[in-house]
Amino acid sequence: MERNMQWVGAGLMVVSIAIALFTHSKDTGPEVSEFAKWGLPVGLMIMGIGDWLEKSQQ
């Protein structure tokens, strides 16, 4: 499960980077750029929690 959390966090970061690149080239709504702004830190937190859970069970 912990490894899955790390994959979810990494996927969220990749999606937020893709959205940020897409919104930079096109003029889209503010809610899309808001997701891109919060996607990276939330993805890092999810990956960190997954890593912590994995290490705490060893």
Biopython code that builds the backbone (N, CA, C, O; Angstrom):
import numpy as np
from Bio.PDB.StructureBuilder import StructureBuilder

atoms = [
    (1, "MET", "N", (0.816, -1.192, 0.000)),
    (1, "MET", "CA", (0.000, 0.000, 0.000)),
    (1, "MET", "C", (0.861, 1.259, 0.000)),
    (1, "MET", "O", (0.523, 2.255, -0.639)),
    (2, "GLU", "N", (1.978, 1.200, 0.725)),
    (2, "GLU", "CA", (2.837, 2.378, 0.798)),
    (2, "GLU", "C", (3.426, 2.714, -0.563)),
    (2, "GLU", "O", (3.540, 3.882, -0.935)),
    (3, "ARG", "N", (3.798, 1.677, -1.298)),
    (3, "ARG", "CA", (4.353, 1.893, -2.635)),
    (3, "ARG", "C", (3.290, 2.506, -3.545)),
    (3, "ARG", "O", (3.600, 3.339, -4.397)),
    (4, "ASN", "N", (2.034, 2.090, -3.362)),
    (4, "ASN", "CA", (0.954, 2.668, -4.153)),
    (4, "ASN", "C", (0.782, 4.149, -3.845)),
    (4, "ASN", "O", (0.501, 4.945, -4.741)),
    (5, "MET", "N", (0.950, 4.518, -2.577)),
    (5, "MET", "CA", (0.838, 5.933, -2.221)),
    (5, "MET", "C", (1.935, 6.746, -2.900)),
    (5, "MET", "O", (1.702, 7.874, -3.334)),
    (6, "GLN", "N", (3.119, 6.172, -2.988)),
    (6, "GLN", "CA", (4.208, 6.873, -3.661)),
    (6, "GLN", "C", (3.900, 7.041, -5.141)),
    (6, "GLN", "O", (4.195, 8.090, -5.714)),
    (7, "TRP", "N", (3.312, 6.028, -5.770)),
    (7, "TRP", "CA", (2.943, 6.138, -7.183)),
    (7, "TRP", "C", (1.841, 7.171, -7.380)),
    (7, "TRP", "O", (1.856, 7.913, -8.362)),
    (8, "VAL", "N", (0.885, 7.224, -6.455)),
    (8, "VAL", "CA", (-0.187, 8.223, -6.548)),
    (8, "VAL", "C", (0.394, 9.625, -6.433)),
    (8, "VAL", "O", (0.016, 10.522, -7.187)),
    (9, "GLY", "N", (1.312, 9.815, -5.493)),
    (9, "GLY", "CA", (1.953, 11.121, -5.341)),
    (9, "GLY", "C", (2.748, 11.516, -6.570)),
    (9, "GLY", "O", (2.690, 12.664, -7.013)),
    (10, "ALA", "N", (3.490, 10.568, -7.122)),
    (10, "ALA", "CA", (4.269, 10.863, -8.328)),
    (10, "ALA", "C", (3.348, 11.168, -9.504)),
    (10, "ALA", "O", (3.620, 12.076, -10.290)),
    (11, "GLY", "N", (2.271, 10.420, -9.625)),
    (11, "GLY", "CA", (1.316, 10.672, -10.703)),
    (11, "GLY", "C", (0.667, 12.034, -10.582)),
    (11, "GLY", "O", (0.470, 12.725, -11.581)),
    (12, "LEU", "N", (0.333, 12.426, -9.355)),
    (12, "LEU", "CA", (-0.256, 13.745, -9.136)),
    (12, "LEU", "C", (0.713, 14.850, -9.526)),
    (12, "LEU", "O", (0.310, 15.859, -10.105)),
    (13, "MET", "N", (1.988, 14.660, -9.211)),
    (13, "MET", "CA", (2.979, 15.674, -9.584)),
    (13, "MET", "C", (3.147, 15.746, -11.099)),
    (13, "MET", "O", (3.252, 16.840, -11.653)),
    (14, "VAL", "N", (3.175, 14.611, -11.769)),
    (14, "VAL", "CA", (3.317, 14.608, -13.229)),
    (14, "VAL", "C", (2.118, 15.280, -13.883)),
    (14, "VAL", "O", (2.273, 16.064, -14.819)),
    (15, "VAL", "N", (0.922, 14.972, -13.390)),
    (15, "VAL", "CA", (-0.284, 15.590, -13.946)),
    (15, "VAL", "C", (-0.274, 17.094, -13.716)),
    (15, "VAL", "O", (-0.642, 17.860, -14.607)),
    (16, "SER", "N", (0.144, 17.525, -12.529)),
    (16, "SER", "CA", (0.164, 18.964, -12.258)),
    (16, "SER", "C", (1.200, 19.685, -13.117)),
    (16, "SER", "O", (0.973, 20.822, -13.530)),
    (17, "ILE", "N", (2.332, 19.041, -13.389)),
    (17, "ILE", "CA", (3.330, 19.653, -14.277)),
    (17, "ILE", "C", (2.778, 19.750, -15.695)),
    (17, "ILE", "O", (2.954, 20.768, -16.364)),
    (18, "ALA", "N", (2.108, 18.691, -16.154)),
    (18, "ALA", "CA", (1.522, 18.723, -17.495)),
    (18, "ALA", "C", (0.458, 19.806, -17.597)),
    (18, "ALA", "O", (0.387, 20.513, -18.602)),
    (19, "ILE", "N", (-0.366, 19.941, -16.569)),
    (19, "ILE", "CA", (-1.399, 20.983, -16.576)),
    (19, "ILE", "C", (-0.760, 22.363, -16.544)),
    (19, "ILE", "O", (-1.222, 23.279, -17.226)),
    (20, "ALA", "N", (0.304, 22.517, -15.753)),
    (20, "ALA", "CA", (0.981, 23.814, -15.698)),
    (20, "ALA", "C", (1.570, 24.182, -17.055)),
    (20, "ALA", "O", (1.485, 25.337, -17.470)),
    (21, "LEU", "N", (2.162, 23.220, -17.746)),
    (21, "LEU", "CA", (2.708, 23.498, -19.076)),
    (21, "LEU", "C", (1.599, 23.824, -20.071)),
    (21, "LEU", "O", (1.756, 24.711, -20.910)),
    (22, "PHE", "N", (0.482, 23.108, -19.980)),
    (22, "PHE", "CA", (-0.638, 23.347, -20.889)),
    (22, "PHE", "C", (-1.265, 24.714, -20.634)),
    (22, "PHE", "O", (-1.575, 25.441, -21.577)),
    (23, "THR", "N", (-1.453, 25.066, -19.363)),
    (23, "THR", "CA", (-2.083, 26.350, -19.048)),
    (23, "THR", "C", (-1.150, 27.512, -19.335)),
    (23, "THR", "O", (-1.606, 28.634, -19.556)),
    (24, "HIS", "N", (0.144, 27.256, -19.335)),
    (24, "HIS", "CA", (1.088, 28.332, -19.658)),
    (24, "HIS", "C", (0.985, 28.707, -21.135)),
    (24, "HIS", "O", (1.147, 29.870, -21.503)),
    (25, "SER", "N", (0.715, 27.707, -21.976)),
    (25, "SER", "CA", (0.652, 27.976, -23.410)),
    (25, "SER", "C", (-0.732, 28.442, -23.859)),
    (25, "SER", "O", (-0.864, 29.042, -24.925)),
    (26, "LYS", "N", (-1.756, 28.172, -23.061)),
    (26, "LYS", "CA", (-3.117, 28.585, -23.419)),
    (26, "LYS", "C", (-3.701, 29.401, -22.269)),
    (26, "LYS", "O", (-3.305, 29.238, -21.115)),
    (27, "ASP", "N", (-4.629, 30.267, -22.593)),
    (27, "ASP", "CA", (-5.270, 31.079, -21.566)),
    (27, "ASP", "C", (-6.491, 30.333, -21.048)),
    (27, "ASP", "O", (-7.557, 30.371, -21.663)),
    (28, "THR", "N", (-6.333, 29.650, -19.908)),
    (28, "THR", "CA", (-7.438, 28.880, -19.339)),
    (28, "THR", "C", (-7.866, 29.500, -18.022)),
    (28, "THR", "O", (-7.301, 30.497, -17.573)),
    (29, "GLY", "N", (-8.863, 28.898, -17.416)),
    (29, "GLY", "CA", (-9.434, 29.447, -16.195)),
    (29, "GLY", "C", (-8.495, 29.385, -15.004)),
    (29, "GLY", "O", (-7.534, 28.615, -15.003)),
    (30, "PRO", "N", (-8.772, 30.197, -13.985)),
    (30, "PRO", "CA", (-7.902, 30.233, -12.808)),
    (30, "PRO", "C", (-7.954, 28.954, -11.981)),
    (30, "PRO", "O", (-6.992, 28.642, -11.280)),
    (31, "GLU", "N", (-9.064, 28.200, -12.046)),
    (31, "GLU", "CA", (-9.143, 26.977, -11.248)),
    (31, "GLU", "C", (-8.179, 25.911, -11.753)),
    (31, "GLU", "O", (-7.717, 25.084, -10.967)),
    (32, "VAL", "N", (-7.868, 25.913, -13.036)),
    (32, "VAL", "CA", (-6.918, 24.942, -13.575)),
    (32, "VAL", "C", (-5.512, 25.260, -13.086)),
    (32, "VAL", "O", (-4.785, 24.360, -12.666)),
    (33, "SER", "N", (-5.125, 26.519, -13.134)),
    (33, "SER", "CA", (-3.795, 26.884, -12.657)),
    (33, "SER", "C", (-3.700, 26.722, -11.142)),
    (33, "SER", "O", (-2.616, 26.473, -10.615)),
    (34, "GLU", "N", (-4.818, 26.861, -10.442)),
    (34, "GLU", "CA", (-4.821, 26.631, -8.993)),
    (34, "GLU", "C", (-4.515, 25.167, -8.682)),
    (34, "GLU", "O", (-3.779, 24.877, -7.738)),
    (35, "PHE", "N", (-5.073, 24.242, -9.465)),
    (35, "PHE", "CA", (-4.757, 22.822, -9.282)),
    (35, "PHE", "C", (-3.280, 22.564, -9.551)),
    (35, "PHE", "O", (-2.629, 21.823, -8.814)),
    (36, "ALA", "N", (-2.760, 23.171, -10.598)),
    (36, "ALA", "CA", (-1.351, 22.968, -10.931)),
    (36, "ALA", "C", (-0.449, 23.526, -9.835)),
    (36, "ALA", "O", (0.617, 22.974, -9.559)),
    (37, "LYS", "N", (-0.875, 24.614, -9.214)),
    (37, "LYS", "CA", (-0.060, 25.225, -8.155)),
    (37, "LYS", "C", (-0.006, 24.334, -6.916)),
    (37, "LYS", "O", (1.038, 24.246, -6.270)),
    (38, "TRP", "N", (-1.102, 23.680, -6.578)),
    (38, "TRP", "CA", (-1.143, 22.852, -5.377)),
    (38, "TRP", "C", (-0.798, 21.393, -5.644)),
    (38, "TRP", "O", (-0.605, 20.635, -4.694)),
    (39, "GLY", "N", (-0.716, 20.977, -6.894)),
    (39, "GLY", "CA", (-0.459, 19.575, -7.208)),
    (39, "GLY", "C", (0.917, 19.098, -6.788)),
    (39, "GLY", "O", (1.058, 17.984, -6.284)),
    (40, "LEU", "N", (1.931, 19.920, -6.987)),
    (40, "LEU", "CA", (3.299, 19.504, -6.638)),
    (40, "LEU", "C", (3.491, 19.313, -5.133)),
    (40, "LEU", "O", (3.971, 18.255, -4.724)),
    (41, "PRO", "N", (3.137, 20.291, -4.288)),
    (41, "PRO", "CA", (3.355, 20.059, -2.854)),
    (41, "PRO", "C", (2.498, 18.930, -2.284)),
    (41, "PRO", "O", (2.954, 18.182, -1.419)),
    (42, "VAL", "N", (1.263, 18.803, -2.761)),
    (42, "VAL", "CA", (0.413, 17.717, -2.275)),
    (42, "VAL", "C", (0.985, 16.372, -2.717)),
    (42, "VAL", "O", (0.986, 15.417, -1.940)),
    (43, "GLY", "N", (1.468, 16.286, -3.948)),
    (43, "GLY", "CA", (2.096, 15.055, -4.416)),
    (43, "GLY", "C", (3.326, 14.693, -3.605)),
    (43, "GLY", "O", (3.547, 13.523, -3.291)),
    (44, "LEU", "N", (4.127, 15.692, -3.267)),
    (44, "LEU", "CA", (5.304, 15.438, -2.432)),
    (44, "LEU", "C", (4.908, 14.953, -1.046)),
    (44, "LEU", "O", (5.550, 14.059, -0.495)),
    (45, "MET", "N", (3.858, 15.534, -0.480)),
    (45, "MET", "CA", (3.399, 15.089, 0.840)),
    (45, "MET", "C", (2.895, 13.653, 0.794)),
    (45, "MET", "O", (3.185, 12.867, 1.695)),
    (46, "ILE", "N", (2.141, 13.301, -0.248)),
    (46, "ILE", "CA", (1.638, 11.931, -0.374)),
    (46, "ILE", "C", (2.800, 10.959, -0.523)),
    (46, "ILE", "O", (2.793, 9.888, 0.083)),
    (47, "MET", "N", (3.798, 11.322, -1.325)),
    (47, "MET", "CA", (4.970, 10.454, -1.479)),
    (47, "MET", "C", (5.725, 10.322, -0.162)),
    (47, "MET", "O", (6.184, 9.233, 0.182)),
    (48, "GLY", "N", (5.856, 11.417, 0.575)),
    (48, "GLY", "CA", (6.543, 11.377, 1.865)),
    (48, "GLY", "C", (5.824, 10.503, 2.873)),
    (48, "GLY", "O", (6.462, 9.755, 3.614)),
    (49, "ILE", "N", (4.498, 10.591, 2.909)),
    (49, "ILE", "CA", (3.721, 9.750, 3.824)),
    (49, "ILE", "C", (3.877, 8.283, 3.448)),
    (49, "ILE", "O", (4.039, 7.433, 4.323)),
    (50, "GLY", "N", (3.830, 7.981, 2.159)),
    (50, "GLY", "CA", (4.019, 6.598, 1.721)),
    (50, "GLY", "C", (5.394, 6.071, 2.080)),
    (50, "GLY", "O", (5.527, 4.918, 2.491)),
    (51, "ASP", "N", (6.418, 6.897, 1.930)),
    (51, "ASP", "CA", (7.780, 6.493, 2.280)),
    (51, "ASP", "C", (7.906, 6.275, 3.782)),
    (51, "ASP", "O", (8.530, 5.313, 4.228)),
    (52, "TRP", "N", (7.305, 7.178, 4.561)),
    (52, "TRP", "CA", (7.355, 7.050, 6.014)),
    (52, "TRP", "C", (6.649, 5.779, 6.467)),
    (52, "TRP", "O", (7.156, 5.070, 7.336)),
    (53, "LEU", "N", (5.475, 5.478, 5.886)),
    (53, "LEU", "CA", (4.758, 4.259, 6.247)),
    (53, "LEU", "C", (5.557, 3.016, 5.882)),
    (53, "LEU", "O", (5.575, 2.039, 6.630)),
    (54, "GLU", "N", (6.215, 3.056, 4.734)),
    (54, "GLU", "CA", (7.021, 1.910, 4.311)),
    (54, "GLU", "C", (8.181, 1.684, 5.275)),
    (54, "GLU", "O", (8.471, 0.543, 5.635)),
    (55, "LYS", "N", (8.837, 2.743, 5.689)),
    (55, "LYS", "CA", (9.980, 2.605, 6.597)),
    (55, "LYS", "C", (9.540, 2.239, 8.005)),
    (55, "LYS", "O", (10.271, 1.546, 8.713)),
    (56, "SER", "N", (8.358, 2.689, 8.429)),
    (56, "SER", "CA", (7.904, 2.386, 9.783)),
    (56, "SER", "C", (7.471, 0.932, 9.926)),
    (56, "SER", "O", (7.437, 0.416, 11.044)),
    (57, "GLN", "N", (7.141, 0.262, 8.840)),
    (57, "GLN", "CA", (6.732, -1.139, 8.908)),
    (57, "GLN", "C", (7.906, -2.101, 8.793)),
    (57, "GLN", "O", (7.725, -3.308, 8.959)),
    (58, "GLN", "N", (9.082, -1.608, 8.519)),
    (58, "GLN", "CA", (10.249, -2.490, 8.395)),
    (58, "GLN", "C", (10.855, -2.773, 9.748)),
    (58, "GLN", "O", (11.845, -3.497, 9.843)),
]
sb = StructureBuilder()
sb.init_structure("model")
sb.init_model(0)
sb.init_chain("A")
sb.init_seg("    ")
for serial, (resi, resn, name, xyz) in enumerate(atoms, 1):
    if name == "N":
        sb.init_residue(resn, " ", resi, " ")
    sb.init_atom(name, np.array(xyz, "f"), 0.0, 1.0, " ", f" {name:<3s}", serial, name[0])
structure = sb.get_structure()
